[in-house]
């Protein structure tokens, strides 16, 4: 099992989770952060640090955010693939997250 970053991170990209990750498996993409499932050691350090509660253990991810499993698992395919998936999701679901001040 790995951790998944979901919809609340889109256009927010608070990097508090990056700072606490002991294996540097959280990466910045165009509109959100993603966790590389191959690097994640399932320590859970990132989850409580997220100010918008966007990080979940994969087996506890709310059903409505299931597409984010594919988005995070696309990390080896590169930023262009992830960015396209995020843009398509954000458009389809009219995501308008306000950046944290």
Secondary structure, DSSP 4 states (H G I P E B T S, - for coil): --EEE-GGGTTT---HHHHH-TT--EEE-SSSEEE-TTT-----TTGGG-TT--EEEGGG--GGGTHHHHHHHGGGG-HHHHHHHHHHHHHHTT--PPPP-
